[in-house]
């Protein structure tokens, strides 16, 4: 069986599904392929910032999106191990999602619009010269444009010089809310080098996890287990799920054919400071869909995601400085008790990209003016 599509998207996570939704709305014949069967889980803290919320509403159109969120919080707290440094109120509530439900909702939206999803399908091989994909089920799919949205370990990376050492690793566990009662978004530093532990409310549970650069020999699960035990939670009561994550290294796309694009985690699009990936996944997915109707799709796409690449590369430089020994401890010392500044930073750098990482001096100056 052979089928021809204008655009084929590999991966039905937020990047792939948002791309598929946008393609459907533009009348582009497309399909999305995923090795998993939905609903399925994905390692992610699940924070939905203001800028991401706007994109979600754009994708769902007239549909009510409140049902997508499992919790909200209006407070962020920073810790140095067990010591609370600051509890900062936010100007607007932050929404939280369980990725199993959120990703399934995006897939369902794509299907509602008439999209074709091949789920539980393994890709046997891709013939880039012939523009064909062979699936384990026996299907052969032809394409004019191919978009990879299959995560940080994308199969497209086999053609590129992009190794695991350029990624981060994250692991998380869901814990009953009564065992870890918190109504705020909590960030714990000093448990792991160049990363942090998070604890976010998720309805009747909390999502506790950590993310840090990938290094062979690091016992990421052991660190999270130790944190939970130190917090009075029986670590044996939790199920642990880990995954590789982007970490400040946009994946070079120039070695791929001109009709092949990478989006979301496959493109390395995630904020190296905050770890946020949902916004860049949705944004890059929409940009890719918009580009296929242009005369030079890949050129158009790469131009449209330049702000994302810049945010990632600037964030990587800032991250290297942030976690340097002197500056990192200095930040923690200055954050102590400064709830207004932490709230201002979160509102303007995390909730919205009102300031890039190159503009931290301007942010500090504007903060002083706002006091």
Secondary structure, DSSP 8 states (H G I E B T S, - for coil): -EEEEEEEEE--SHHHHHHHHHHHHTT--EEEEESS-SS-------EE-HHHHHHHHHHHTTS--GGG-SEEEEEEEEEETTEEEEEEEEEEEEEE--HHHHHHHHHHHHHHTT-EEEES--EEEEETTTTEEEETTS-EEEEEEEEE-S-TT-GGGGGTT--GGGEEEEEEEEEEGGGS--SSEEEEESSSTT-EEEEEEETTEEEEEEEEE--TT--HHHHHHHHHHHTT--GGGS-EEEEEEE-S-----TTS-TTEEE-GGGGT-S-TTT---HHHHHHHHHHHHHHTTSSSHHHHHHHHTHHHHHHHHHHHHHHHHHTSHHHHHHHHHHHTT-HHHHHHHIIIIIIS-SS-GGGHHHHHHHHHHH-
